[in-house]
Amino acid sequence: LAAFEIKVRKCEKRRGKKNSDLEEDALKEDLKFYFMNPCEKYRARRQIPWKLGLQILKIVMVTTQLILFGLSNQLVVSFKEENTIAFKHLFLKGYSGVDEDDYSCSVYTQQDVYDSIFFAINQYCQLKNISLGTLGYEQDEDDVSGLQICKQQYKKDTMLPSNDTLNIDIAIETDCIHLEPQIFENPSIHMKIVESIVCNSLHLFLLFRLIQVEISFQLKGIDLQTIHARELPDCYAFQNTITFNNRAHSGKVKIYFDSDADIQECKDWHISGSIQKNSQYILVFDGFVIVSCFASLILCTRSIILALKLQKVSITLSAFSLCLCFHSLSIF
């Protein structure tokens, strides 16, 4: 009976070893196939590399999207920069085309200060007649926002440099005046009358007390160059500010020009041609990119799950082989 039991155990040992070897060979084949590159997988089992093709297609489509996005942003940046340069030439008298430092230009006489201020006002009034761009005044449902001029000056200032005498009150007074475009559109109102109104309201001629003059106005613009890129046009709101800085009282008034542009949705537009179809094609292309990315995510998840299954089978087979080894040792 003891001899029979030994024979049975030896038979079970050989059978278990044989099954273990088969499972081990199958696991090796699966692991080897899992870590093959797409070309090797195709040669081994004639399996078409769908994941590789999908990844290449996704890279091409995402790269195309990035290129289109970059070109679109380039149009936005160039439109803003070109409008800023155009505004400086339109509203700054004697602008050379190059900023002097951190400011655009400067003036050195009282008459130049007056001329520069009223030049900006006059150019704003005649904007529709002189501008080459698609510009217009800021307009809302109620009214048209116009041009605002604000002046800051010392409350009291008496200086006699020849006698080294100074009497100053450092409190700052701020006065503002608002001019609507309707004033300038009235042919009966001459520009000299407007200048007189501004001077009387702000006392601009007291330059020895003047700290700064700030002229601010808003303009609207439409970027039509996006149509040539087969995109819908963008509407912009430009907040422009011209600052005459006399804080140093050094005899040099620095003129700063700042322009902030905000992209706004065009409220009412009608475009004939192929732009509508092109926009639909772009939407379809974006949808196809989303679908391909989702399919790639599914395939990657499937690959991870397969790797976890192989890991589990490998651990189970290793444990089985170890138990079989201990069982063999117990027989002997």
ChimeraX attribute file (.defattr): number of C-alpha atoms within 10 A of each C-alpha:
attribute: neighborCount
match mode: 1-to-1
recipient: residues
	/A:1	6
	/A:2	7
	/A:3	8
	/A:4	9
	/A:5	10
	/A:6	13
	/A:7	12
	/A:8	12
	/A:9	15
	/A:10	14
	/A:11	12
	/A:12	12
	/A:13	17
	/A:14	12
	/A:15	12
	/A:16	15
	/A:17	15
	/A:18	12
	/A:19	12
	/A:20	17
	/A:21	14
	/A:22	12
	/A:23	15
	/A:24	17
	/A:25	12
	/A:26	12
	/A:27	17
	/A:28	14
	/A:29	11
	/A:30	13
	/A:31	15
	/A:32	11
	/A:33	15
	/A:34	15
	/A:35	11
	/A:36	13
	/A:37	11
	/A:38	18
	/A:39	13
	/A:40	14
	/A:41	17
	/A:42	13
	/A:43	10
	/A:44	11
	/A:45	9
	/A:46	10
	/A:47	12
	/A:48	13
	/A:49	14
	/A:50	12
	/A:51	14
	/A:52	14
	/A:53	12
	/A:54	16
	/A:55	15
	/A:56	12
	/A:57	15
	/A:58	19
	/A:59	14
	/A:60	13
	/A:61	17
	/A:62	16
	/A:63	12
	/A:64	12
	/A:65	16
	/A:66	12
	/A:67	12
	/A:68	13
	/A:69	12
	/A:70	12
	/A:71	14
	/A:72	14
	/A:73	12
	/A:74	12
	/A:75	16
	/A:76	17
	/A:77	12
	/A:78	11
	/A:79	19
	/A:80	19
	/A:81	14
	/A:82	10
	/A:83	18
	/A:84	19
	/A:85	14
	/A:86	15
	/A:87	16
	/A:88	25
	/A:89	14
	/A:90	18
	/A:91	21
	/A:92	21
	/A:93	20
	/A:94	13
	/A:95	15
	/A:96	12
	/A:97	12
	/A:98	11
	/A:99	15
	/A:100	13
	/A:101	10
	/A:102	10
	/A:103	16
	/A:104	19
	/A:105	22
	/A:106	23
	/A:107	18
	/A:108	12
	/A:109	12
	/A:110	14
	/A:111	11
	/A:112	14
	/A:113	23
	/A:114	14
	/A:115	14
	/A:116	20
	/A:117	23
	/A:118	19
	/A:119	16
	/A:120	17
	/A:121	22
	/A:122	16
	/A:123	17
	/A:124	22
	/A:125	22
	/A:126	13
	/A:127	18
	/A:128	14
	/A:129	9
	/A:130	11
	/A:131	15
	/A:132	9
	/A:133	14
	/A:134	11
	/A:135	18
	/A:136	15
	/A:137	22
	/A:138	18
	/A:139	13
	/A:140	8
	/A:141	5
	/A:142	6
	/A:143	9
	/A:144	14
	/A:145	17
	/A:146	20
	/A:147	19
	/A:148	17
	/A:149	21
	/A:150	16
	/A:151	22
	/A:152	21
	/A:153	25
	/A:154	16
	/A:155	14
	/A:156	13
	/A:157	15
	/A:158	12
	/A:159	13
	/A:160	9
	/A:161	8
	/A:162	6
	/A:163	7
	/A:164	7
	/A:165	9
	/A:166	10
	/A:167	10
	/A:168	12
	/A:169	10
	/A:170	11
	/A:171	9
	/A:172	14
	/A:173	14
	/A:174	14
	/A:175	13
	/A:176	15
	/A:177	14
	/A:178	15
	/A:179	18
	/A:180	15
	/A:181	17
	/A:182	10
	/A:183	15
	/A:184	18
	/A:185	11
	/A:186	9
	/A:187	8
	/A:188	9
	/A:189	11
	/A:190	11
	/A:191	16
	/A:192	10
	/A:193	11
	/A:194	17
	/A:195	16
	/A:196	10
	/A:197	14
	/A:198	18
	/A:199	14
	/A:200	11
	/A:201	13
	/A:202	19
	/A:203	14
	/A:204	19
	/A:205	14
	/A:206	12
	/A:207	14
	/A:208	14
	/A:209	22
	/A:210	23
	/A:211	20
	/A:212	19
	/A:213	24
	/A:214	19
	/A:215	21
	/A:216	19
	/A:217	20
	/A:218	21
	/A:219	19
	/A:220	18
	/A:221	21
	/A:222	19
	/A:223	19
	/A:224	16
	/A:225	15
	/A:226	17
	/A:227	14
	/A:228	10
	/A:229	15
	/A:230	15
	/A:231	16
	/A:232	19
	/A:233	18
	/A:234	17
	/A:235	17
	/A:236	22
	/A:237	20
	/A:238	22
	/A:239	16
	/A:240	20
	/A:241	18
	/A:242	22
	/A:243	22
	/A:244	25
	/A:245	20
	/A:246	21
	/A:247	15
	/A:248	10
	/A:249	13
	/A:250	8
	/A:251	11
	/A:252	15
	/A:253	23
	/A:254	22
	/A:255	24
	/A:256	20
	/A:257	23
	/A:258	16
	/A:259	21
	/A:260	13
	/A:261	20
	/A:262	13
	/A:263	14
	/A:264	13
	/A:265	10
	/A:266	12
	/A:267	6
	/A:268	5
	/A:269	7
	/A:270	4
	/A:271	10
	/A:272	6
	/A:273	7
	/A:274	10
	/A:275	16
	/A:276	13
	/A:277	11
	/A:278	15
	/A:279	14
	/A:280	11
	/A:281	12
	/A:282	14
	/A:283	12
	/A:284	12
	/A:285	14
	/A:286	15
	/A:287	12
	/A:288	14
	/A:289	19
	/A:290	14
	/A:291	13
	/A:292	17
	/A:293	18
	/A:294	12
	/A:295	15
	/A:296	18
	/A:297	12
	/A:298	12
	/A:299	15
	/A:300	13
	/A:301	12
	/A:302	12
	/A:303	13
	/A:304	12
	/A:305	12
	/A:306	13
	/A:307	15
	/A:308	12
	/A:309	12
	/A:310	17
	/A:311	14
	/A:312	12
	/A:313	15
	/A:314	17
	/A:315	12
	/A:316	12
	/A:317	17
	/A:318	14
	/A:319	12
	/A:320	14
	/A:321	17
	/A:322	12
	/A:323	12
	/A:324	16
	/A:325	13
	/A:326	11
	/A:327	13
	/A:328	13
	/A:329	9
	/A:330	8
	/A:331	10
	/A:332	6
